[in-house]
Amino acid sequence: MDPSFEFQPEQFEILIVEDSPTQAERLRRLIQSKSYRVRVATNGRLALALLREHRPQLVLSDIIMPEMNGYELCSAIKTDPALRDIPVILVTALNDPKDIIRGIECGADNFVRKPYSEEYLLSRIQHMLVNTKLREAPADEGIALYLGEQKHFINAGRQQILDLLISTYEQAVQVNGELQARERQVIELNMRLAHHAAELENTNREIAHKNLELAEASRMKSAFIANMSHELRTPLNAIIGFTGALLMKLPGPLTPDQDKQLTTIRTSARHLLSLINDILDVAKIEAGKVTLAVERILCQDLVAQTADTLRQLAAQKSLVLTVDMPPEPIVVDSDKRALTQIIINLINNAIKFTDSGSIKVSLAQKLEGQSVLTQFHVQDTGAGIKVEDQHKLFQAFSQLDSTSTRHAEGAGLGLYLCQNLANLLGGTLSFESAYGQGSTFTLTLRGPRQ
């Protein structure tokens, strides 16, 4: 090569042969950015026509193309005396050694492996163009070799083969670098995974230890509640009993103030006993110690008796408590005590959260597939429940806090207890509510169709 040779990209024209318009445009922009002149052909046949019309300094060709692939194009160029000196770079995946052999057989001068970096492609192009003059040397005699029990004859010059070997080596170095980088990433990821696994194991041990502590705390809580139940109920029942006797004036007459104070004491004692009973019931349910006594229950009688029990409480707030039941008897097999407790709690809640209007208790039954659904509805015209508060409704010790719904009575266990009792009975407890208009709670029991 002439030592005075100065590489000037604008002196060289490159023909891109690529059937993908997107890829062809990307290559054109990239190569033109380095001041090369560029033409584009969308397949091998068009490329040959352009080559014979105007000779470029280099051909950059994809291999997989319609009509004429890259190998066929390269072979046609190298067998044409007028074109065979034009360097050809084939773009290939190089997944098989046969790809290289086939490329050499067809006379390719160089390979660029997919996927490739733009810098590497540009360096290959410049390398081929700088060494153009070396290709003017007389070609060496061809050589024969065997690959995969197939004989291949390569008629290529020494410089061409050296270029191909260097190109292949550079590709191998690049791939090896990528593999090493990925290996380092895998090692780093494995170290991170091992670290996370160790942290997870420690966390699991802590969770197991906490679970043991929680189980012990739950056992102690159940034991405490069981021991305290007798100690709390006995004096409260005594207070209620003695207060009742005094209010009946069995020991003697009372002044109006004494009567009022004793009534307050009895009311407070009954309220406290009710809270204790709720807490004990919740504890029994959570401990799985509730035993159901299933019996045949006439629902109309149960609803009527429950409503009669609470009608006086509703009247004290000037509320009208009505009952709506079908004439035909509705019978279920269930636990009467648990069912009564649910209905009482629902009506009590309705009275508590209704300042004016009415409360309606209704009973209905319908068929659904092979099941019979028995539904108890308790509807009120009370404060209703805000949408943002509805998710807290069945949580233990949760009371809604708003100016229209906040009440001091209760520990927030009523609906939580009702829902758990409903589940024990194989039923569901649901509700509908409109804030400021009222709510409807529905207990649904599912039984087999007769």
LINSULMO-V11286 format. One record per residue. N is the residue number from 1. RES is the residue in one letter. OMEGA is omega as a letter, one per 30 degrees, with the letter a starting at -180 (NA if undefined). D_CENTER is the distance of its C-alpha to the mean C-alpha in whole Angstrom. Layout:
BEGIN
n=<N N>
res=<RES RES>
omega=<OMEGA OMEGA>
d_center=<D_CENTER D_CENTER>
END
This chain:
BEGIN
n=<1 2 3 4 5 6 7 8 9 10 11 12 13 14 15 16 17 18 19 20 21 22 23 24 25 26 27 28 29 30 31 32 33 34 35 36 37 38 39 40 41 42 43 44 45 46 47 48 49 50 51 52 53 54 55 56 57 58 59 60 61 62 63 64 65 66 67 68 69 70 71 72 73 74 75 76 77 78 79 80 81 82 83 84 85 86 87 88 89 90 91 92 93 94 95 96 97 98 99 100 101 102 103 104 105 106 107 108 109 110 111 112 113 114 115 116 117 118 119 120 121 122 123 124 125 126 127 128 129 130 131 132 133 134 135 136 137 138 139 140 141 142 143 144 145 146 147 148 149 150 151 152 153 154 155 156 157 158 159 160 161 162 163 164 165 166 167 168 169 170 171 172 173 174 175 176 177 178 179 180 181 182 183 184 185 186 187 188 189 190 191 192 193 194 195 196 197 198 199 200 201 202 203 204 205 206 207 208 209 210 211 212 213 214 215 216 217 218 219 220 221 222 223 224 225 226 227 228 229 230 231 232 233 234 235 236 237 238 239 240 241 242 243 244 245 246 247 248 249 250 251 252 253 254 255 256 257 258 259 260 261 262 263 264 265 266 267 268 269 270 271 272 273 274 275 276 277 278 279 280 281 282 283 284 285 286 287 288 289 290 291 292 293 294 295 296 297 298 299 300 301 302 303 304 305 306 307 308 309 310 311 312 313 314 315 316 317 318 319 320 321 322 323 324 325 326 327 328 329 330 331 332 333 334 335 336 337 338 339 340 341 342 343 344 345 346 347 348 349 350 351 352 353 354 355 356 357 358 359 360 361 362 363 364 365 366 367 368 369 370 371 372 373 374 375 376 377 378 379 380 381 382 383 384 385 386 387 388 389 390 391 392 393 394 395 396 397 398 399 400 401 402 403 404 405 406 407 408 409 410 411 412 413 414 415 416 417 418 419 420 421 422 423 424 425 426 427 428 429 430 431 432 433 434 435 436 437 438 439 440 441 442 443 444 445 446 447 448 449 450>
res=<M D P S F E F Q P E Q F E I L I V E D S P T Q A E R L R R L I Q S K S Y R V R V A T N G R L A L A L L R E H R P Q L V L S D I I M P E M N G Y E L C S A I K T D P A L R D I P V I L V T A L N D P K D I I R G I E C G A D N F V R K P Y S E E Y L L S R I Q H M L V N T K L R E A P A D E G I A L Y L G E Q K H F I N A G R Q Q I L D L L I S T Y E Q A V Q V N G E L Q A R E R Q V I E L N M R L A H H A A E L E N T N R E I A H K N L E L A E A S R M K S A F I A N M S H E L R T P L N A I I G F T G A L L M K L P G P L T P D Q D K Q L T T I R T S A R H L L S L I N D I L D V A K I E A G K V T L A V E R I L C Q D L V A Q T A D T L R Q L A A Q K S L V L T V D M P P E P I V V D S D K R A L T Q I I I N L I N N A I K F T D S G S I K V S L A Q K L E G Q S V L T Q F H V Q D T G A G I K V E D Q H K L F Q A F S Q L D S T S T R H A E G A G L G L Y L C Q N L A N L L G G T L S F E S A Y G Q G S T F T L T L R G P R Q>
omega=<l a a a l a l a a l a l a l l l a a l a a a l a l l a a a a l a l l l l a l a l a l a a l l l l l l a l a a l l a l l a l a a l l l l a a l a l a l l l a l l a a a a l l l l l l l a l a a a l l l a l a l l l a l a a a l l a l f a l a a a l a l l l a l a a l a a a l a l l a a l l a l l l a l a l l a l l a l a l a a l a l l a l l l a l l l l l a l l l l l l l l l l l l l l l l l l l l l l l l l l l l l l l l l l l l l l l l l l l l l l l a l l a l a a a l a a a a l l l l l a a a l l l l a l l l l a a l l l l l l a a l l l l a l l l l l l l l l l l l a l l l l l a a l a a l l a l a l l a l a a a a a a a l l l a a a l l l a l l a l l l a a l a l a a a l a l l a l a a a a l a l a l a l l l l a l a a l a l l a l a l a a a l l a l a l a l l l a l a l a l l a a a a l a a l a a a a a l l l l l l a l a a a a l a a l l a a a a l l l a l l l l l a a a l l a a l a l a a a l a l l a l a l a l a l a NA>
d_center=<66 68 67 67 65 62 59 58 55 57 59 57 55 52 51 48 47 43 42 39 40 37 38 41 41 39 42 44 43 43 46 48 46 49 52 52 53 51 51 49 49 46 48 51 53 53 53 56 58 57 58 61 62 61 60 57 57 54 52 48 47 43 44 42 44 45 49 50 47 48 50 52 53 53 56 58 58 59 62 63 66 65 62 61 61 58 56 52 49 47 43 41 38 41 39 42 46 47 46 48 51 51 50 53 55 55 56 53 53 50 46 43 40 37 35 37 37 39 42 42 43 46 47 48 49 52 53 54 56 57 59 60 63 63 62 66 67 69 66 66 67 64 63 61 59 57 53 51 55 55 58 57 60 59 62 60 62 62 60 57 57 56 54 52 52 51 48 47 47 45 42 42 42 40 37 38 37 34 34 35 32 30 31 31 27 27 29 27 24 25 27 24 22 25 25 21 22 25 23 21 24 26 23 23 26 26 24 26 29 27 27 30 31 29 31 34 34 33 36 38 36 37 41 41 40 43 45 45 45 49 50 48 49 53 54 52 53 57 56 55 58 61 60 60 64 65 63 65 68 69 71 72 72 69 69 67 65 65 63 61 60 60 57 55 55 54 52 50 50 49 46 46 46 43 41 42 41 38 37 39 37 34 34 36 33 30 33 33 37 37 39 39 43 42 45 46 46 47 45 47 49 46 45 49 50 46 47 51 50 48 50 52 49 48 52 52 50 51 48 49 47 48 47 46 46 47 51 50 49 45 45 42 42 40 41 43 43 39 39 42 40 37 39 41 38 37 40 41 38 39 42 41 39 41 44 46 46 45 43 43 42 42 41 40 39 38 37 34 34 36 35 37 35 37 36 37 37 38 38 39 40 39 37 34 30 28 25 24 25 24 21 24 26 26 25 28 31 29 31 31 33 34 38 38 36 37 39 41 41 39 36 33 33 34 31 29 32 32 29 29 32 31 29 31 33 31 30 28 29 27 29 29 30 32 33 36 37 36 34 34 33 33 33 32 34 33 36 37 39 43>
END
